Amino acid sequence: MIDNDFNLKMSAKVYTDQWTRLINSVDASHFQIHPSMVFVPEDVTDVISICQYAYGKEIPLTARGGGTGLLGQALTKGIVVDTHSHLNRIIEIGESYAVVEPGVVKTVLDKELKKKGMFLPPDPSSSNFCTIGGMIANNSSGAHTLRYGSMIDYIEELDVVYCDGSMSTIGSSTPLDHRCGSVLPIILSNLGLIASSYPDTSKNSSGFRLDALVRNASYFPQRVFAGAEGTLGIITKAKLRTLDIPQFTILLVCEFLDMVNLLLSVPKILSFHPSALELLSFGRLRSGLDQYKERDLTDFPTIYVEFCGESMTILEQLADRCRSALQQRCISSRILSDVTSCNAAWNERRNSLNHILRISVGNKKAIGIIEDTIVNPSLLEDYIPFVLSLYDSFKLDYVMYGHIGDGNIHTRPLVDVQSSQAEQIVEQLAHDVFLKVRELRGSISAEHGDGLARSRYIKEMYGIDTYWLFVQTKEIFDKKNIMNQGKKVPLA
Ligand SMILES: Cc1cc2nc3c(=O)[nH]c(=O)nc-3n(C[C@H](O)[C@H](O)[C@H](O)COP(=O)(O)OP(=O)(O)OC[C@H]3O[C@@H](n4cnc5c(N)ncnc54)[C@H](O)[C@@H]3O)c2cc1C
């Protein structure tokens, strides 16, 4: 129970009732953990007060945005800090940047940016609900990462409240605080180790992104918070780079008879430099397929190839040339250039996870543990058949979709969760797939993060020496292990 004297110092609401704790005990993962209390700050001063309180009492504390994390990142038995309810102002929109509080929902920001002809490129399918704070903390991306990169590439400056309640503004042109200053020598004395142990991929949300902090002899300390899942501090303000919206887009949608033909087409498509290359395949979903047929969704593997630019004539020629290059392998194709048809096609792709999360056939559930791996796209021909053969060996139905242009595959097996072998099967799948990912220098998480589900695999993915750098980083920021305990580096 929260102390009375503490209550007096705050304008924030503090909830300990069963209903609020229940709502905050779940996210979009299969985990459930009841927090001891839920704190709803009105402003940054409240966040500072709660951090001081938690630090003094050594109570774990976890920030929560939209609660759409897929791996249990926002769950804790300690205090939940709800950044979504009040810390949600758009503070400023400049010529090529936006300054926002962390609780702003992505589509709310999109709408305001659009009025000025700008956008923030990372576009998770959950954009109607997820917040900027959650997107930074998970280093989220989406369909357009292929051209534009992930959240880490757009963070210019952050205001962060640390575990002890101290506050700092962090960016490449602001004075370094003690914590961010202490990380730099660790990186500089381990450049070789970092270069060899990080994945060879275009995006990565596993572990801490120490590989992205030093570029061209400049230090970007703000990037350490990208993908850190709130384990290093609570973000209370973000200045983000924005881009101009491209004038025209065109979409090529192709169906393939099977995955092999589709995979063999990926390098060819990439040579046309699309802005997005997405996959949707309901794979082998014998038991759940009827639900999709009702929605007129195809059961042939389908790709969505988007081109963008400033001339529709050039885009039409490009899409046409790409279509011709695929003619031998695909069984149908259509080029869409009007907004309504493009939006309808994108919605098919974007809603795939929503549909999949709802699938449950009897006791069978779509389990998300290997659902966000990434390998260099040139290795997909090796990687995807390997995953499919594993599914075959366990006789599992599955779905597969995602950002195939980046080599980022979202896939879920349908597992009978009541079966006595369920746990063993999921463990074995994760073990075999993550081993393969490591062999191929991929990552166990491209954009969804580690959370409760995957943090225990980080050591294996990076190796013990780099994991030790993560432990040192965590200790610099949060020695008492208050901030989002149990995620990233579960300290004893
Ligand atoms: C249907 C569906 C589709 C999805 N599609 C995509 C996709 O295409 N691409 C993608 O990348 N992800 C996707 N996701 C995953 C998820 O939506 C994103 O990672 C999202 O950015 C999480 O934002 P959130 O506000 O819901 O964060 P939450 O789930 O609330 O929190 C996520 C993490 O961020 C931390 N956090 C939140 N706010 C702060 C803060 N102010 N300071 C510090 N830490 C903070 C939390 O502690 C937690 O560790 C999808 C999820 C669903 C359910």
Ligand as a Chemical Component Dictionary entry (heavy atoms), coordinates in Angstrom:
data_LIG
# 
_chem_comp.id                   LIG 
_chem_comp.type                 NON-POLYMER 
_chem_comp.pdbx_formal_charge   0 
_chem_comp.three_letter_code    LIG 
# 
loop_
_chem_comp_atom.comp_id 
_chem_comp_atom.atom_id 
_chem_comp_atom.alt_atom_id 
_chem_comp_atom.type_symbol 
_chem_comp_atom.charge 
_chem_comp_atom.model_Cartn_x 
_chem_comp_atom.model_Cartn_y 
_chem_comp_atom.model_Cartn_z 
_chem_comp_atom.pdbx_ordinal 
LIG C1  C1  C 0 -1.896 -6.605 -33.689 1  
LIG C2  C2  C 0 -0.494 -6.143 -33.412 2  
LIG C3  C3  C 0 0.327  -5.785 -34.484 3  
LIG C4  C4  C 0 1.636  -5.345 -34.245 4  
LIG N1  N1  N 0 2.411  -4.982 -35.308 5  
LIG C5  C5  C 0 3.657  -4.505 -35.100 6  
LIG C6  C6  C 0 4.473  -4.075 -36.208 7  
LIG O1  O1  O 0 4.063  -4.113 -37.365 8  
LIG N2  N2  N 0 5.719  -3.615 -35.941 9  
LIG C7  C7  C 0 6.202  -3.535 -34.667 10 
LIG O2  O2  O 0 7.332  -3.102 -34.492 11 
LIG N3  N3  N 0 5.457  -3.947 -33.607 12 
LIG C8  C8  C 0 4.216  -4.409 -33.780 13 
LIG N4  N4  N 0 3.453  -4.820 -32.713 14 
LIG C9  C9  C 0 4.037  -4.787 -31.355 15 
LIG C10 C10 C 0 3.707  -3.504 -30.542 16 
LIG O3  O3  O 0 2.478  -2.987 -30.927 17 
LIG C11 C11 C 0 4.754  -2.420 -30.721 18 
LIG O4  O4  O 0 5.977  -2.864 -30.211 19 
LIG C12 C12 C 0 4.391  -1.090 -30.042 20 
LIG O5  O5  O 0 5.289  -0.099 -30.449 21 
LIG C13 C13 C 0 4.297  -1.131 -28.539 22 
LIG O6  O6  O 0 3.789  0.126  -28.100 23 
LIG P1  P1  P 0 2.886  0.261  -26.781 24 
LIG O7  O7  O 0 2.632  1.700  -26.576 25 
LIG O8  O8  O 0 1.705  -0.611 -26.859 26 
LIG O9  O9  O 0 3.920  -0.268 -25.708 27 
LIG P2  P2  P 0 3.642  -1.161 -24.404 28 
LIG O10 O10 O 0 3.230  -2.528 -24.806 29 
LIG O11 O11 O 0 2.783  -0.438 -23.464 30 
LIG O12 O12 O 0 5.132  -1.222 -23.829 31 
LIG C14 C14 C 0 6.160  -1.782 -24.561 32 
LIG C15 C15 C 0 7.488  -1.541 -23.846 33 
LIG O13 O13 O 0 7.760  -0.155 -23.855 34 
LIG C16 C16 C 0 8.032  0.297  -22.537 35 
LIG N5  N5  N 0 7.576  1.686  -22.457 36 
LIG C17 C17 C 0 6.350  2.182  -22.753 37 
LIG N6  N6  N 0 6.330  3.516  -22.551 38 
LIG C18 C18 C 0 7.566  3.862  -22.111 39 
LIG C19 C19 C 0 8.169  5.087  -21.704 40 
LIG N7  N7  N 0 7.500  6.236  -21.688 41 
LIG N8  N8  N 0 9.469  5.058  -21.293 42 
LIG C20 C20 C 0 10.174 3.904  -21.281 43 
LIG N9  N9  N 0 9.646  2.724  -21.642 44 
LIG C21 C21 C 0 8.366  2.701  -22.061 45 
LIG C22 C22 C 0 7.277  -0.648 -21.637 46 
LIG O14 O14 O 0 7.824  -0.690 -20.330 47 
LIG C23 C23 C 0 7.479  -1.960 -22.386 48 
LIG O15 O15 O 0 8.723  -2.500 -22.061 49 
LIG C24 C24 C 0 2.143  -5.286 -32.916 50 
LIG C25 C25 C 0 1.305  -5.660 -31.849 51 
LIG C26 C26 C 0 0.017  -6.080 -32.093 52 
LIG C27 C27 C 0 -0.838 -6.467 -30.929 53 
# 
loop_
_chem_comp_bond.comp_id 
_chem_comp_bond.atom_id_1 
_chem_comp_bond.atom_id_2 
_chem_comp_bond.value_order 
_chem_comp_bond.pdbx_ordinal 
LIG C1  C2  SING 1  
LIG C2  C3  SING 2  
LIG C2  C26 DOUB 3  
LIG C3  C4  DOUB 4  
LIG C4  N1  SING 5  
LIG C4  C24 SING 6  
LIG N1  C5  DOUB 7  
LIG C5  C6  SING 8  
LIG C5  C8  SING 9  
LIG C6  O1  DOUB 10 
LIG C6  N2  SING 11 
LIG N2  C7  SING 12 
LIG C7  O2  DOUB 13 
LIG C7  N3  SING 14 
LIG N3  C8  DOUB 15 
LIG C8  N4  SING 16 
LIG N4  C9  SING 17 
LIG N4  C24 SING 18 
LIG C9  C10 SING 19 
LIG C10 O3  SING 20 
LIG C10 C11 SING 21 
LIG C11 O4  SING 22 
LIG C11 C12 SING 23 
LIG C12 O5  SING 24 
LIG C12 C13 SING 25 
LIG C13 O6  SING 26 
LIG O6  P1  SING 27 
LIG P1  O7  DOUB 28 
LIG P1  O8  SING 29 
LIG P1  O9  SING 30 
LIG O9  P2  SING 31 
LIG P2  O10 DOUB 32 
LIG P2  O11 SING 33 
LIG P2  O12 SING 34 
LIG O12 C14 SING 35 
LIG C14 C15 SING 36 
LIG C15 O13 SING 37 
LIG C15 C23 SING 38 
LIG O13 C16 SING 39 
LIG C16 N5  SING 40 
LIG C16 C22 SING 41 
LIG N5  C17 SING 42 
LIG N5  C21 SING 43 
LIG C17 N6  DOUB 44 
LIG N6  C18 SING 45 
LIG C18 C19 SING 46 
LIG C18 C21 DOUB 47 
LIG C19 N7  SING 48 
LIG C19 N8  DOUB 49 
LIG N8  C20 SING 50 
LIG C20 N9  DOUB 51 
LIG N9  C21 SING 52 
LIG C22 O14 SING 53 
LIG C22 C23 SING 54 
LIG C23 O15 SING 55 
LIG C24 C25 DOUB 56 
LIG C25 C26 SING 57 
LIG C26 C27 SING 58 
# 
